[in-house]
Amino acid sequence: MIVFDLKCLAADHRFEGWFSSSEDYDRQRASGLLSCPVCGDTAVDKAVMAPAVAAKSNQRAPVVTRTAQPEGGPVVPMSAGNDNPRLQELMKALALAQAEVLKQSEWVGRGFADKARAMHYGEEDAKPIHGEVAAQEARNLIEEGIEVAPLLFPVVPPEAQN
């Protein structure tokens, strides 16, 4: 996994994006899959980032806190130095809302595209599902008229949870 600080070009909103590789970021950006979580602008670019430099062994590590995590819900990292409590509350509310929605949804893993198609074409009863799908496959689903949306926060698959 690689984490980039991103910003929308319209209003300079800054946010974080997690990608499997630098190439994955480039593919998602080129295909218009990235959007600002604040204003929805799809003109998104990398923001200037501080390099990850290892601290000396005689220095203390920075404190990082995490928002409360509902059972099976996402963990949203928040830097202890973030001085914008409104943004922290917004992120926490979004994480909790996603967790609530996912409680009503079935995890289908890598079979997401097949399951979504089967429901769309009436081969299976429609119900809320979530899972994994490659970016190009997600675009293919959208082109077929199948409604899909990315999750705002990463989800740990049930089989990977302790």
N, CA, C and O of each residue as an XYZ file, in Angstrom:
648
protein
N       0.840     -1.188      0.000
C       0.000      0.000      0.000
C       0.884      1.251      0.000
O       1.963      1.276      0.593
N       0.402      2.263     -0.671
C       1.080      3.555     -0.683
C       0.033      4.626     -0.383
O      -1.099      4.554     -0.861
N       0.420      5.607      0.404
C      -0.492      6.680      0.795
C       0.003      7.981      0.178
O       1.176      8.329      0.309
N      -0.889      8.696     -0.490
C      -0.557     10.002     -1.052
C      -1.436     11.067     -0.419
O      -2.615     10.832     -0.158
N      -0.866     12.227     -0.176
C      -1.654     13.394      0.171
C      -2.159     13.946     -1.157
O      -1.374     14.179     -2.077
N      -3.465     14.153     -1.255
C      -4.080     14.628     -2.491
C      -4.772     15.954     -2.245
O      -5.044     16.324     -1.102
N      -5.057     16.670     -3.332
C      -5.803     17.928     -3.222
C      -6.644     18.092     -4.473
O      -6.272     17.653     -5.561
N      -7.802     18.745     -4.286
C      -8.611     19.064     -5.457
C      -8.095     20.393     -5.999
O      -7.670     21.264     -5.241
N      -8.136     20.530     -7.285
C      -7.588     21.734     -7.904
C      -8.564     22.906     -7.821
O      -8.147     24.062     -7.894
N      -9.845     22.622     -7.671
C     -10.843     23.690     -7.641
C     -10.777     24.510     -6.357
O     -10.788     25.740     -6.406
N     -10.708     23.840     -5.208
C     -10.774     24.561     -3.932
C      -9.589     24.257     -3.016
O      -9.552     24.720     -1.876
N      -8.628     23.484     -3.506
C      -7.423     23.145     -2.743
C      -7.745     22.386     -1.454
O      -7.023     22.509     -0.465
N      -8.833     21.599     -1.463
C      -9.131     20.739     -0.317
C      -8.082     19.629     -0.285
O      -7.757     19.056     -1.325
N      -7.559     19.327      0.878
C      -6.528     18.295      1.005
C      -7.094     17.073      1.702
O      -7.852     17.181      2.666
N      -6.709     15.897      1.192
C      -7.165     14.634      1.751
C      -6.153     13.548      1.417
O      -5.206     13.775      0.664
N      -6.362     12.384      1.977
C      -5.421     11.281      1.844
C      -6.027     10.205      0.959
O      -7.230      9.950      1.016
N      -5.192      9.574      0.141
C      -5.649      8.466     -0.690
C      -4.710      7.285     -0.541
O      -3.491      7.456     -0.506
N      -5.268      6.088     -0.453
C      -4.492      4.854     -0.315
C      -4.590      4.086     -1.633
O      -5.683      3.894     -2.167
N      -3.440      3.648     -2.154
C      -3.400      2.959     -3.436
C      -2.490      1.742     -3.331
O      -1.594      1.700     -2.488
N      -2.720      0.764     -4.182
C      -1.886     -0.428     -4.150
C      -0.495     -0.146     -4.724
O       0.461     -0.849     -4.399
N      -0.379      0.874     -5.570
C       0.910      1.251     -6.145
C       0.789      2.647     -6.739
O      -0.307      3.199     -6.840
N       1.914      3.204     -7.125
C       1.912      4.515     -7.775
C       1.184      4.427     -9.122
O       0.495      5.359     -9.537
N       1.357      3.278     -9.793
C       0.679      3.078    -11.080
C      -0.837      3.015    -10.895
O      -1.593      3.497    -11.739
N      -1.276      2.417     -9.781
C      -2.706      2.354     -9.476
C      -3.271      3.769     -9.335
O      -4.352      4.058     -9.847
N      -2.539      4.656     -8.640
C      -2.968      6.056     -8.525
C      -3.088      6.676     -9.916
O      -4.094      7.311    -10.231
N      -2.057      6.490    -10.750
C      -2.060      7.074    -12.095
C      -3.254      6.584    -12.912
O      -3.891      7.365    -13.618
N      -3.560      5.265    -12.810
C      -4.695      4.712    -13.564
C      -6.015      5.309    -13.072
O      -6.863      5.697    -13.877
N      -6.186      5.381    -11.757
C      -7.440      5.915    -11.207
C      -7.605      7.388    -11.569
O      -8.703      7.826    -11.910
N      -6.525      8.145    -11.495
C      -6.601      9.578    -11.826
C      -6.941      9.764    -13.303
O      -7.795     10.580    -13.651
N      -6.258      8.992    -14.183
C      -6.488      9.118    -15.624
C      -7.914      8.739    -16.009
O      -8.466      9.289    -16.962
N      -8.517      7.797    -15.271
C      -9.868      7.359    -15.612
C     -10.954      8.150    -14.893
O     -12.139      7.857    -15.053
N     -10.567      9.147    -14.104
C     -11.555     10.004    -13.448
C     -12.222      9.372    -12.242
O     -13.304      9.806    -11.847
N     -11.608      8.357    -11.644
C     -12.204      7.691    -10.483
C     -11.916      8.415     -9.173
O     -12.537      8.110     -8.155
N     -10.990      9.366     -9.181
C     -10.667     10.105     -7.963
C     -11.531     11.358     -7.884
O     -11.747     12.040     -8.886
N     -12.019     11.651     -6.690
C     -12.785     12.874     -6.500
C     -12.572     13.389     -5.086
O     -12.276     12.620     -4.172
N     -12.723     14.689     -4.915
C     -12.555     15.335     -3.618
C     -13.718     14.926     -2.707
O     -14.876     15.058     -3.101
N     -13.429     14.429     -1.485
C     -14.509     14.030     -0.587
C     -15.287     15.214     -0.020
O     -16.364     15.030      0.548
N     -14.750     16.434     -0.169
C     -15.420     17.620      0.360
C     -16.355     18.236     -0.675
O     -17.528     18.484     -0.397
N     -15.813     18.484     -1.893
C     -16.628     19.185     -2.900
C     -17.000     18.328     -4.108
O     -17.816     18.746     -4.929
N     -16.411     17.126     -4.228
C     -16.747     16.240     -5.332
C     -16.002     16.514     -6.624
O     -16.235     15.827     -7.618
N     -15.115     17.496     -6.640
C     -14.359     17.828     -7.843
C     -13.495     16.639     -8.254
O     -12.853     16.018     -7.407
N     -13.475     16.319     -9.549
C     -12.676     15.184    -10.019
C     -11.304     15.605    -10.526
O     -10.502     14.756    -10.914
N     -11.025     16.908    -10.527
C      -9.685     17.381    -10.871
C      -8.840     17.300     -9.603
O      -8.802     18.232     -8.799
N      -8.160     16.159     -9.445
C      -7.401     15.867     -8.237
C      -5.946     15.627     -8.605
O      -5.649     15.014     -9.630
N      -5.048     16.109     -7.769
C      -3.622     15.918     -8.002
C      -2.932     15.636     -6.677
O      -3.502     15.860     -5.609
N      -1.709     15.145     -6.754
C      -0.933     14.915     -5.534
C      -0.579     16.258     -4.908
O      -0.248     17.216     -5.607
N      -0.653     16.312     -3.577
C      -0.247     17.505     -2.838
C       1.205     17.313     -2.401
O       1.716     16.194     -2.388
N       1.846     18.394     -2.053
C       3.205     18.305     -1.547
C       3.174     17.533     -0.238
O       2.359     17.812      0.641
N       4.074     16.557     -0.116
C       4.100     15.702      1.069
C       5.457     15.821      1.752
O       6.480     16.041      1.105
N       5.442     15.675      3.044
C       6.692     15.576      3.782
C       7.204     14.150      3.624
O       6.428     13.206      3.771
N       8.479     13.968      3.330
C       8.990     12.609      3.167
C       8.953     11.848      4.484
O       9.060     12.443      5.556
N       8.804     10.551      4.399
C       8.824      9.707      5.595
C      10.274      9.432      5.962
O      10.926      8.577      5.363
N      10.767     10.157      6.940
C      12.150     10.005      7.378
C      12.139      9.347      8.746
O      11.430      9.783      9.653
N      12.930      8.294      8.886
C      12.975      7.590     10.167
C      13.565      8.501     11.235
O      14.538      9.214     10.992
N      12.957      8.465     12.430
C      13.442      9.277     13.541
C      14.655      8.614     14.171
O      14.834      7.399     14.082
N      15.487      9.431     14.810
C      16.611      8.886     15.559
C      16.065      8.023     16.690
O      14.944      8.228     17.156
N      16.850      7.076     17.116
C      16.376      6.174     18.160
C      16.164      6.874     19.493
O      15.465      6.341     20.355
N      16.752      8.062     19.688
C      16.574      8.764     20.957
C      15.429      9.778     20.902
O      15.270     10.581     21.821
N      14.637      9.747     19.835
C      13.492     10.649     19.722
C      12.205      9.855     19.867
O      12.134      8.686     19.488
N      11.195     10.502     20.420
C       9.906      9.844     20.582
C       9.137      9.890     19.272
O       9.238     10.846     18.503
N       8.377      8.850     19.039
C       7.543      8.781     17.839
C       6.336      9.697     18.015
O       5.862      9.870     19.137
N       5.824     10.293     16.923
C       4.624     11.131     17.041
C       3.425     10.291     17.469
O       3.322      9.110     17.137
N       2.534     10.919     18.202
C       1.339     10.238     18.682
C       0.294     10.254     17.584
O      -0.002     11.304     17.012
N      -0.263      9.092     17.292
C      -1.344      8.989     16.319
C      -2.531      8.370     17.035
O      -2.417      7.328     17.681
N      -3.676      9.036     16.905
C      -4.885      8.501     17.517
C      -5.780      7.950     16.423
O      -5.628      8.298     15.252
N      -6.696      7.106     16.800
C      -7.665      6.565     15.836
C      -9.052      6.846     16.367
O      -9.287      6.875     17.575
N      -9.963      7.052     15.436
C     -11.339      7.300     15.846
C     -11.923      6.014     16.412
O     -11.371      4.932     16.212
N     -13.017      6.135     17.103
C     -13.690      4.952     17.623
C     -14.092      4.068     16.452
O     -14.507      4.557     15.401
N     -13.964      2.778     16.647
C     -14.273      1.850     15.576
C     -15.445      0.974     15.951
O     -15.360      0.194     16.899
N     -16.555      1.093     15.208
C     -17.659      0.183     15.463
C     -17.243     -1.228     15.060
O     -16.320     -1.391     14.262
N     -17.898     -2.236     15.590
C     -17.574     -3.628     15.303
C     -17.555     -3.868     13.804
O     -18.556     -3.655     13.119
N     -16.408     -4.315     13.295
C     -16.279     -4.623     11.878
C     -16.204     -3.403     10.990
O     -16.207     -3.542      9.767
N     -16.136     -2.205     11.560
C     -16.119     -0.987     10.768
C     -14.722     -0.540     10.426
O     -13.750     -1.150     10.871
N     -14.602      0.510      9.644
C     -13.297      0.991      9.229
C     -12.589      1.736     10.351
O     -13.224      2.289     11.248
N     -11.284      1.739     10.284
C     -10.477      2.530     11.203
C     -10.003      3.740     10.424
O      -9.426      3.601      9.345
N     -10.242      4.927     10.962
C      -9.861      6.153     10.280
C      -8.727      6.799     11.058
O      -8.958      7.363     12.127
N      -7.484      6.725     10.535
C      -6.383      7.328     11.273
C      -6.489      8.848     11.266
O      -6.824      9.453     10.248
N      -6.204      9.448     12.394
C      -6.202     10.900     12.537
C      -4.910     11.290     13.239
O      -4.586     10.744     14.293
N      -4.192     12.206     12.676
C      -2.972     12.680     13.312
C      -3.333     13.463     14.566
O      -4.273     14.259     14.564
N      -2.577     13.231     15.640
C      -2.840     13.942     16.892
C      -2.597     15.432     16.731
O      -3.113     16.226     17.517
N      -1.820     15.831     15.727
C      -1.528     17.240     15.515
C      -2.563     17.962     14.675
O      -2.434     19.165     14.446
N      -3.588     17.261     14.210
C      -4.605     17.891     13.378
C      -5.400     18.864     14.241
O      -6.040     18.467     15.214
N      -5.351     20.128     13.878
C      -5.997     21.154     14.691
C      -7.373     21.544     14.164
O      -7.893     22.601     14.520
N      -7.966     20.703     13.321
C      -9.280     21.005     12.781
C     -10.292     20.002     13.329
O     -10.549     18.979     12.695
N     -10.874     20.283     14.503
C     -11.800     19.331     15.104
C     -13.046     19.093     14.247
O     -13.631     18.011     14.299
N     -13.452     20.079     13.472
C     -14.628     19.903     12.613
C     -14.347     18.838     11.552
O     -15.212     18.015     11.252
N     -13.138     18.853     10.985
C     -12.763     17.851      9.997
C     -12.692     16.474     10.654
O     -13.134     15.486     10.067
N     -12.146     16.403     11.851
C     -12.074     15.127     12.567
C     -13.477     14.571     12.819
O     -13.710     13.377     12.633
N     -14.392     15.410     13.232
C     -15.766     14.966     13.484
C     -16.453     14.529     12.195
O     -17.198     13.549     12.188
N     -16.206     15.253     11.104
C     -16.781     14.889      9.813
C     -16.269     13.520      9.376
O     -17.056     12.676      8.948
N     -14.966     13.290      9.478
C     -14.393     12.009      9.085
C     -14.944     10.881      9.957
O     -15.244      9.796      9.460
N     -15.072     11.139     11.239
C     -15.611     10.134     12.149
C     -17.060      9.817     11.785
O     -17.455      8.651     11.762
N     -17.845     10.841     11.502
C     -19.251     10.642     11.137
C     -19.361      9.850      9.831
O     -20.213      8.969      9.711
N     -18.513     10.157      8.864
C     -18.530      9.420      7.598
C     -18.156      7.956      7.810
O     -18.778      7.062      7.236
N     -17.130      7.713      8.643
C     -16.706      6.336      8.923
C     -17.818      5.555      9.617
O     -18.069      4.397      9.282
N     -18.475      6.180     10.569
C     -19.567      5.511     11.277
C     -20.754      5.257     10.349
O     -21.386      4.204     10.428
N     -21.060      6.219      9.468
C     -22.162      6.047      8.512
C     -21.854      4.889      7.557
O     -22.732      4.077      7.266
N     -20.614      4.811      7.070
C     -20.241      3.701      6.192
C     -20.366      2.381      6.926
O     -20.875      1.410      6.366
N     -19.911      2.326      8.169
C     -19.999      1.089      8.957
C     -21.457      0.651      9.131
O     -21.761     -0.539      9.054
N     -22.355      1.607      9.364
C     -23.780      1.279      9.527
C     -24.359      0.719      8.232
O     -25.114     -0.253      8.253
N     -24.005      1.334      7.108
C     -24.505      0.862      5.817
C     -23.982     -0.544      5.548
O     -24.718     -1.399      5.056
N     -22.705     -0.786      5.871
C     -22.121     -2.092      5.595
C     -22.704     -3.204      6.462
O     -22.622     -4.378      6.098
N     -23.290     -2.848      7.603
C     -23.953     -3.861      8.435
C     -25.123     -4.496      7.685
O     -25.452     -5.659      7.919
N     -25.749     -3.739      6.785
C     -26.900     -4.212      6.021
C     -26.483     -4.819      4.680
O     -27.333     -5.214      3.882
N     -25.172     -4.890      4.436
C     -24.644     -5.324      3.150
C     -23.869     -6.630      3.314
O     -23.296     -6.887      4.372
N     -23.854     -7.443      2.278
C     -23.135     -8.721      2.315
C     -21.770     -8.575      1.650
O     -21.665     -8.029      0.551
N     -20.726     -9.063      2.318
C     -19.371     -9.079      1.747
C     -19.315    -10.220      0.736
O     -19.572    -11.372      1.086
N     -18.980     -9.905     -0.520
C     -18.875    -10.929     -1.561
C     -17.450    -11.058     -2.098
O     -17.198    -11.825     -3.026
N     -16.528    -10.311     -1.514
C     -15.116    -10.422     -1.883
C     -14.853    -10.109     -3.339
O     -15.398     -9.160     -3.904
N     -13.998    -10.938     -3.936
C     -13.606    -10.713     -5.331
C     -14.688    -11.115     -6.333
O     -14.537    -10.911     -7.537
N     -15.752    -11.675     -5.834
C     -16.866    -12.031     -6.707
C     -17.847    -10.889     -6.900
O     -18.955    -11.100     -7.391
N     -17.448     -9.666     -6.513
C     -18.352     -8.518     -6.563
C     -18.934     -8.287     -7.958
O     -20.147     -8.137     -8.100
N     -18.083     -8.256     -8.993
C     -18.562     -7.938    -10.345
C     -19.577     -8.976    -10.820
O     -20.620     -8.618    -11.368
N     -19.278    -10.255    -10.613
C     -20.200    -11.311    -11.052
C     -21.529    -11.218    -10.319
O     -22.592    -11.353    -10.926
N     -21.465    -10.986     -9.012
C     -22.687    -10.896     -8.197
C     -23.516     -9.672     -8.621
O     -24.736     -9.762     -8.750
N     -22.850     -8.534     -8.836
C     -23.553     -7.312     -9.243
C     -24.254     -7.513    -10.587
O     -25.394     -7.088    -10.773
N     -23.554     -8.168    -11.522
C     -24.171     -8.437    -12.828
C     -25.371     -9.370    -12.687
O     -26.419     -9.135    -13.289
N     -25.218    -10.423    -11.895
C     -26.312    -11.381    -11.721
C     -27.555    -10.690    -11.154
O     -28.673    -10.975    -11.584
N     -27.365     -9.792    -10.202
C     -28.513     -9.074     -9.634
C     -29.091     -8.097    -10.649
O     -30.309     -7.963    -10.763
N     -28.212     -7.410    -11.392
C     -28.671     -6.428    -12.372
C     -29.515     -7.081    -13.473
O     -30.517     -6.520    -13.916
N     -29.098     -8.259    -13.900
C     -29.794     -8.931    -14.997
C     -30.891     -9.883    -14.509
O     -31.425    -10.663    -15.297
N     -31.234     -9.824    -13.202
C     -32.352    -10.586    -12.667
C     -32.068    -12.056    -12.415
O     -32.998    -12.823    -12.165
N     -30.807    -12.472    -12.473
C     -30.463    -13.872    -12.218
C     -30.458    -14.179    -10.723
O     -30.580    -15.336    -10.321
N     -30.315    -13.138     -9.903
C     -30.362    -13.266     -8.443
C     -31.179    -12.110     -7.892
O     -31.305    -11.066     -8.530
N     -31.732    -12.305     -6.703
C     -32.468    -11.224     -6.054
C     -31.516    -10.087     -5.700
O     -30.389    -10.323     -5.265
N     -31.976     -8.856     -5.887
C     -31.158     -7.678     -5.579
C     -31.042     -7.502     -4.070
O     -32.021     -7.662     -3.342
N     -29.856     -7.178     -3.613
C     -29.588     -6.899     -2.206
C     -28.295     -6.103     -2.122
O     -27.490     -6.129     -3.054
N     -28.087     -5.402     -1.025
C     -26.847     -4.631     -0.889
C     -25.650     -5.570     -0.728
O     -25.673     -6.494      0.085
N     -24.597     -5.311     -1.527
C     -23.363     -6.092     -1.438
C     -22.169     -5.156     -1.464
O     -22.267     -4.020     -1.928
N     -21.048     -5.638     -0.965
C     -19.787     -4.924     -1.109
C     -18.683     -5.952     -1.242
O     -18.804     -7.078     -0.758
N     -17.606     -5.556     -1.903
C     -16.501     -6.482     -2.136
C     -15.359     -5.794     -2.844
O     -15.200     -4.576     -2.761
N     -14.567     -6.583     -3.540
C     -13.389     -6.075     -4.234
C     -13.596     -6.166     -5.737
O     -14.168     -7.127     -6.250
N     -13.116     -5.139     -6.427
C     -13.197     -5.133     -7.887
C     -12.079     -4.234     -8.416
O     -11.785     -3.191     -7.833
N     -11.467     -4.641     -9.511
C     -10.421     -3.827    -10.140
C     -11.058     -2.574    -10.739
O     -12.241     -2.566    -11.082
N     -10.261     -1.527    -10.857
C     -10.777     -0.242    -11.359
C     -11.399     -0.393    -12.746
O     -12.473      0.153    -12.998
N     -10.744     -1.124    -13.647
C     -11.282     -1.284    -15.003
C     -12.599     -2.056    -14.972
O     -13.523     -1.732    -15.719
N     -12.691     -3.061    -14.123
C     -13.931     -3.831    -14.013
C     -15.062     -2.954    -13.465
O     -16.212     -3.088    -13.883
N     -14.730     -2.052    -12.525
C     -15.738     -1.122    -12.002
C     -16.237     -0.217    -13.128
O     -17.436      0.044    -13.230
N     -15.322      0.260    -13.973
C     -15.730      1.085    -15.120
C     -16.633      0.282    -16.062
O     -17.619      0.806    -16.581
N     -16.291     -0.993    -16.277
C     -17.113     -1.842    -17.147
C     -18.523     -1.987    -16.582
O     -19.500     -1.925    -17.328
N     -18.633     -2.179    -15.273
C     -19.953     -2.287    -14.642
C     -20.756     -1.004    -14.861
O     -21.938     -1.058    -15.203
N     -20.123      0.129    -14.668
C     -20.804      1.416    -14.848
C     -21.267      1.581    -16.295
O     -22.379      2.045    -16.546
N     -20.405      1.197    -17.251
C     -20.770      1.292    -18.668
C     -21.960      0.396    -19.009
O     -22.727      0.703    -19.922
N     -22.118     -0.721    -18.270
C     -23.260     -1.621    -18.480
C     -24.529     -1.086    -17.814
O     -25.601     -1.670    -17.964
N     -24.409      0.026    -17.080
C     -25.570      0.592    -16.403
C     -25.788      0.032    -15.010
O     -26.848      0.228    -14.416
N     -24.793     -0.663    -14.487
C     -24.891     -1.244    -13.148
C     -24.368     -0.218    -12.159
O     -23.242      0.264    -12.287
N     -25.195      0.116    -11.164
C     -24.823      1.145    -10.200
C     -23.830      0.600     -9.184
O     -24.134     -0.334     -8.441
N     -22.640      1.191     -9.158
C     -21.607      0.853     -8.180
C     -21.012      2.150     -7.665
O     -21.071      3.181     -8.335
N     -20.445      2.094     -6.483
C     -19.794      3.273     -5.907
C     -18.643      2.800     -5.026
O     -18.756      1.775     -4.353
N     -17.540      3.539     -5.028
C     -16.422      3.147     -4.163
C     -16.742      3.464     -2.700
O     -17.483      4.401     -2.405
N     -16.180      2.681     -1.802
C     -16.310      2.977     -0.383
C     -15.360      4.104     -0.034
O     -14.274      4.201     -0.606
N     -15.754      4.956      0.896
C     -14.912      6.082      1.284
C     -13.699      5.641      2.094
O     -12.637      6.256      2.010
N     -13.854      4.586      2.872
C     -12.782      4.103      3.734
C     -12.509      2.640      3.437
O     -13.434      1.886      3.132
N     -11.248      2.229      3.522
C     -10.922      0.824      3.281
C     -11.660     -0.093      4.256
O     -11.927      0.274      5.401
N     -11.978     -1.286      3.778
C     -12.667     -2.273      4.597
C     -11.773     -3.513      4.666
O     -11.234     -3.965      3.656
N     -11.633     -4.043      5.859
C     -10.867     -5.275      6.031
C     -11.799     -6.447      5.738
O     -12.858     -6.562      6.355
N     -11.416     -7.322      4.799
C     -12.265     -8.473      4.500
C     -12.490     -9.320      5.761
O     -11.589     -9.432      6.592
N     -13.670     -9.911      5.911
C     -13.975    -10.694      7.114
C     -12.938    -11.772      7.407
O     -12.611    -12.008      8.571
N     -12.415    -12.431      6.374
C     -11.450    -13.511      6.610
C     -10.082    -12.982      7.089
O      -9.260    -13.756      7.579
N      -9.843    -11.688      6.951
C      -8.578    -11.111      7.391
C      -8.662    -10.491      8.780
O      -7.650    -10.048      9.322
N      -9.860    -10.456      9.362
C     -10.032     -9.852     10.680
C      -9.629    -10.853     11.756
O      -9.810    -12.061     11.603
N      -9.082    -10.330     12.838
C      -8.709    -11.186     13.984
C      -9.926    -11.552     14.775
O      -9.823    -12.264     15.773
